Each structure stands twice: as structure tokens, then as C-alpha cells.
Amino acid sequence: MTGRRGGVGWTSRTTARDVAALAGVSPQTVSRVAADATNVRPETREKVLDAMTKLGYTPNAAARALRSGRSDLIGVVVHHVARTGEARIVDAVVATAHAHGYATTLVDAPDGTVEHLNAALRRLGGVAGVVVLGLETADVDRLHVPARLPVVVADSRSLVHPAVGFDQRGGAQAAVAHLLGLDHETVHMLAGPADSLQSREREEAWRAMLTAAGREVPALRRGDWTPTSGYEVGRRLAADPSVTAVFAANDEMAAGLLRALHEAGRRIPEEVSVVGFDDVLAEHLWPPLTTVHQDFAGVGANLVRELLRRIDVHDVGGGVDPADAGAAPPVASTTAATTTATSTTLVPAHLVVRESTGPAPRRTSSRPAGSGTDVEPGDAQRTS
């Protein structure tokens, strides 16, 4: 081998042929092992992997894509991956991609703005397609995507890119309908940030449900998705004896709210019922939290399936390197990559009833008991 420096086995550019020679196999076998192919005997795979380790060999995905005419790498642009829900989506994206023979590379968009998302896209190279997550506040249709690069987004607003998202409105409607069905006079809401699409959709559904039922719409309370904000807002809600039902826009804020209610001596659910949103560790709170279940794994899997369908349909081969495209304009509706790009898949959400909700406390009311049960989620949808 040429280019040795300082030690046995070191080369400036170790090749698959070098690995094959050390392992006593063909270069084609090395390529199959590098691609994680299943048609390699376990003992042969071990010899090849051992040779790769000794020689410090790393497969060159870009070179392999040039030879085969097709990339086996999917790019994932993420924001707020530390959040449990987003992390579960990423896990599902990685697992589903791997099951279809693709590796993944993740790039972070620090604050989720369009500018940072576009910068993240430019850092991806040699990918067959891209999954974009973390579009909570960004204008998805301002993404600068090379014209032949398939992209799917975890969002429900796009008019340009195929999208997979949660049925936020349906989930919120189910939460409010459940509380009204328990005969609560109204439902207070602990919402997320005002610039969050998800929070706005849940707020709109909450308001529409109460309006359709002819109930008072209480003043909206806002948090920032964290348990601390839920606790701070919860202290104010706990101090109001008229509050008997609260819908929190996520489980983390609901956890803080539960603590505030406990500290104030408000019994759950005898005096106050609480519903969350996400179903992340909700069963481990006290009392176990009634919440809207979001199928994070389902969203992740659907994102990859939709992307792979686009890759196959448009035959982009090895993909387009975003770095080579420069400041490309957004994909136009006339390009091949967007002929059916307006499709949106909504993954259903459903309510999981646990011990944090119960019948409203006894009260004196001119409204017939049980009249809250006649409002279905669909009724609010038709009035919104």
C-alpha cells in the first residue's frame, strides 16, 4: 500500500481493495458488507469488519453513489430534537430508512427559522432526499430546495412540498368534548407559544368547540411548553375556584399544572379535571394523565415512506447536492418534484382516558345536567 506514514497499515487513502486483500475476500464482498447487505456469511462479515477497523477504512458514500447512480443516504433536518416527541419521530425516521436500506444523516437548524433551515439544507450533500422536521414557526414554502431533490416535511401547511402531520384539531376537539361530556361548564386552556402552529391549531379547535356548545370561552393562558411554565400558570388557575376543567396543550405543561393544583389543595379529578396532549410518559404522572395520544412513530414512518415513493417516482438517482445548487429558488409547482407535492397525510390522534378527569363537581346551574354530552368533535369542525 502507498502513502504510509508513521505506522503499519496507515494509508492516506485506504480503499476497498486494501480491505479485501487483508480479509482475503473480493472487493465486491467488501462493498456488500459496507452496504450492510444480508447476503454475506457472518464469519465473512466479521473478517471484513475486522480488516476495516485495522486499516481505518470508512466507506465513501459519495463515491459509491457515483458508481451506482443512486444514493443510499437520506438527510434529516431537525429542530428541538431534545423534545421527547421530536426525538421519537427521528427514531422512527432512522429505523424506517434503515429497514429500506438507507442510512440517515442529521443536520440541526438551531432556532427553526427559514434561514437556519435553508442553511441546514445546504450542508447536506449527496443525499437521495430530505425529511424536514421542526417547522413549528417557519414558512415551509420558503425553503430553498434544489429542483430535483425530493423533500417531505413534518407539517400540514405546505402548498409546495408533500407533508405528513398530526391531526391537531381532531385531537383537541376530542379533549374538549370529553370534558364537556363530563358536565363541566367550560374548559380553560393552557396553550403553547403564540407563534407555534401546533398551539394555534389546538387553540382554534378548543375555541370552536366551546362556541359550538354555547359555553363561555375563558381567557387563554399561555406557557412555553415547559413544566415550569405549566406550574406558574397552574398556580393562577388553582387560585380560581371556578376552574373545574383545564386542557393543557402538551403533557409537560400539564405536569407542572398538576403540581400547582396539588400544592393548592385542589383535588384531581374531584375538583379539577386535567387533559394533556402528546401522551409522553403521561401514565407515570399522578394521577395518571388523560391525554391526546400522538403517534410519533407513525409520523416518522410515513415521512420516510412518502419520501421513498418520491425518490422512486422521480428517479433522482444519486440525489442532488444542495451545496452545488447555491441559493436555489424554492421549488416551483412546474417542476417534476412537485407534480403531486400538495398531498398531505394526517396521522389521527385519539384520546386516552386515565385518572385525571372526572365528572364536574356539584353546582347550582340552570342548564340541564348532562347537556354537555351532545357536542361531538365533528360539530365544532363544521362551525370553524
N, C-alpha and C positions, 0 to 999 in steps of 0.2 A: 504494500500500500504506500501511496505517496503522501507527501505533506506531513510527515511525522514531526512532532515537537514534544520533547520532554518526557516521553514515556511510551511504553509498549501499547499499541492499539490505538493511539491518538492519531486522528487524521483531521485535516482541515475540512474535509467533506466526505464523511463515510457514506457509502452507497449501499443499496440493496444487494449488489453483487458481493461486497465485502462481507455482509452478514451471511449471505448464502454460502460463501466459501468457508467461513468459520463454523457454521452449523452443519455443513455437509448436505445442503439441500439446494434446490433450484431457486433462482431469483423470483420465479413465479410463486413459489411457496411462501417466500418472504412477503410478497405483495398480498397474498391471501391472509396471512397472519396479521399484517398491518391493517388490513381492512376488516379484521375481526370476522372473517368468513368461517362458516361452520364445517366446511369440507376439508378440515385438516385434523390429522390424528393428534390426540392430546400430547403424546410423547414428542411428536414433531414440533408442535406448537411450543412446548417448553424449551426445546433446543433452540428454536429461533428466537424466542423472547430472551433467553439467556445470552445469546450472541448479541442481540440488540443492546442489552444492558452493558455488556463488556465493552462494546465498541462505542457506546454513547450515541446510538443511531436513533434519530427521530424521523418518522415518515414525513415526506414533504407532500402535504395535501394539495398544494397548488400545482406541483409538477404532476402528481397523479391525475388531477383534473384535466390538465392539458393533454396528457396521454390518452385518457379515456373519453374526453369530450364531455364529461359530466362531473360536477362537484358533488361530494357526499357530505357537505357541511351546510348547516342551517344557522343563520345568525339570529340572535335573540337580543333585542334592545329592551332594557329593563329600567324601572324606576321604583324606588321604595321596596326593593326585594326583601328587605328585613321584615316587612309586614308578613304575618303568617299566611294570609290569603294569597298574596302575590307569590310567596315562596312555594306554596302548593301548586300554583299554576305553572311556575317554572319547572318544578319537579316533574309534572305531567308532560310538559313540552319535551323535556330531555328524555324521559322514558319512552314516549311515543315515537320520537325521532329515532332513538336507538333501535326500537323494535322494527323500524322500517329501513335500517341500515344507514342512518345518518348520524353524524356527530353534531354537536352544538357548540357554538362559541358565544359567550355573553359579553355585552358591552353595556356599561352603565350610562344613563342620562341623569346627571346629578340632581337637577331640580324639575325634570319633567316638562320643561318648556320646549316649544318647537325648535328653538335654536339649538338646545342641547340634544334633542332627539335627532336633528339633522346632522350634528357633529358626530353622534354615535353611529349613524348610518355610514358616514364617510370613513369611519375607522374599520368598518367591516370589509374584508377583502376575500375574493374567491368563493363566495357563498352561492348556493343554489337558490336561496330565497331567505326572507327575513320575517320573523314574528316580532311585532312591536307591542310591548306591554307598557303600563304606566301612563296611559293617556288621560289621566284624570282631569286635567285642566287645559291641555294643549288642543289646538285646532288641527285635527288629524289630517285634513285635506291640504294643509300647507307643508306636509312632509315632502322633501326633495328626494324623489326616488328615481333612479335610472329607469328608462322607459321599458326595458325588457326584464327587469328584476321583479319576480313575484313577491308580493308583500301581503300579509294579513295582519289585522290589528285587533287587539282585545278592546273593542269599543262597539257602540251601537249607532254612532252618528255619521259615519263616513258615507259620502256620496261617490267616492272615488275608489276606495280600497275595500275588498271583502272583509267582513268583520264577524267576530264571534264575541258575544257578551252575555251578561246575565239579564234575566227579566226583572229588573229593579222595581218597576212599577207593580208588577204582579205580586212580588214578594211583600212589598209594603202594604198593598191592598189586603193581602191575607192577614198581615199582622193587625191592622186596624179593624178589619171585620171580626177577627177573633175577640178583640177587647170589647167592641160594641155588642157582640153576641153574648158577652158575659154581663151585659146590662150596665156598663159604665156610661155615665152621662156624656163624657167626652174623653178624648185621648190627647195628652200632652206629648210633645215631641222634642227629643234631644237630638238635634241634627248635627251633621258634619260641617266642614268649612263651606262658606258661601260660594267659593269658586270651584267646588267639586261637582262634576257631572253626576256622579253616583248619588251624592247627597241631595242634589236638586231633584232628581227623578223620584227619590223616596219621599221628599217633602211634598212634591206635587201630588203624588198618589195619596198621601196622608190627608192633605187639604181637600182633595176631591172626594174622598170617602166621607169625611165629616160633613162636607157641604151637601152631598147627596142624601145623607141621613138626617139633615136638618139640625145638626148639632152645632154648638158653639165651637169655633176654631180658636184655641188658646194661642197666646203669644208664643212664637217659636223661640226655643233656646238652642244655642249653638255651642258645640265643642270643637276639638281639633283631632278627633279620632282616638285620643289617648285616654287611659283610665283616669289620669289626673284631671282632665277637663270634665269627664263624666262625674267625678266626685265633686268638683267645685260647683257645677250646675246642679248636681243632685242635692247639695246642701240647701239650695234655694227652693227646689221643688219639695224637699222633705218638710220645709217650714210652712208650706201652704197646705192646710188641712183639706182643701177642696180637691187636691190632686189625688186621684184614685187609680189612674192608669197612665203609663208612660211608654212610648215607643222610642227606643234608642236606635240611632242609625247604624251602630255597629256594636259588637259584643264587648269590645274593650271599654267603650264609654259606659255600656250597661254595667260592667263590673264595678266601675267607680261609683255609679249611681246606687247600686246595691249596697255598697259600703256606707254611703251617706245616709241611706234610709235606715240601715241597721243602727248607726250611731245616733240617729234622731229618735229611735224607738218606734219607727213605723214598721209594722209587721207586714211581711211579704209572704203570701199574697192577700192576707186577710184585710189589710188596709190599703195597700198599693200593689197593683199588678204591673209587671215589667216584661216587655218583649224586646229582644235584641235583633241583630241582623248579622249573619255570616255563618253561625254555628261552628265557631272555633273555640274549642275547649269549654263550650257553654255548659256541658253536662257536669263539669267539675266545679262550677260556682255554687254558692249557697244562697238561696235554694237553687237547684239546677234550673238553668235559664231557658224559658220558652224563647225560641228564636227562629228566624228565617234561615233555612239551610241553603247555602250556595255551593253548587257542585264545582269546586275549583278544579278538580281533576278532569271533569268533563269538559270544561272550557279549554284547558290546556291541550287535551287530546283532540278536540275539534279544531283548534287552531292549526295543529300540525297536519291533520288530515286535509283540511281545506288548502293549506299551503302546498302539500304534496300533489293534490289534484291540479293546482295551478301550474306547478312545475312540470307535470306530465302533459297537460293540455297545451301549454305554450312552448314546450320543448326548448327550454333555455339552455340546455346543455350544462356547461361548467359555470353558469351564472355570470353576472356582470359585476366587476369590481367597482363598488361605489367610489373608491378613491380615484379611479380613472375617469369617472364621469364628471368630476369637478362639481361646480354649483349647478347641477342639472335642475331644470324646472320641474314642478310637480308633474306626475304622470297625467297626461291628457286623456279624456274619455275616448279619443280616437285610436289610442294605441292598442296593440294586441293584448297587453297585460290587463286591460280594463274592460274588455268587451262584456264581461259578466261581473264586473267588480263590485256592483252595488248590492250584491247578495249579503244578507245579514242573518246570522244564526243566533237565536236567543236560547240560552240554556235555561230551562224552567227552574224556579225557586219554589220551595214549599215550606210550610210552617211545621216546626217540630214543637209540640206542646209538652212542656215539662211542669215543674212545680212553682214557677214564679208568677203564674197567672191564675186567677180565680174569680168567682162572682164578685160584683161590686158590693161594697159594704151597704148595709141597710140605710135607706134615706127616705125622706118625705118628698114625693115627686108627683106632679100632675100627669106625667107621661106614664101610660100603662106599662106595667112591668113586662119585661121581655121584648119590648118593641124594638130593641137594638138588634134583634136577630134577623130582621127582614132585609138587611143590606148585604148584598153579595159583592165580591170584588168586581165583577163584571158591570154592575150598576154604576160604580164610580168611573169605570173606564169609558162608559158611554156618555157620561156627562162632562168628561175632561176635554 
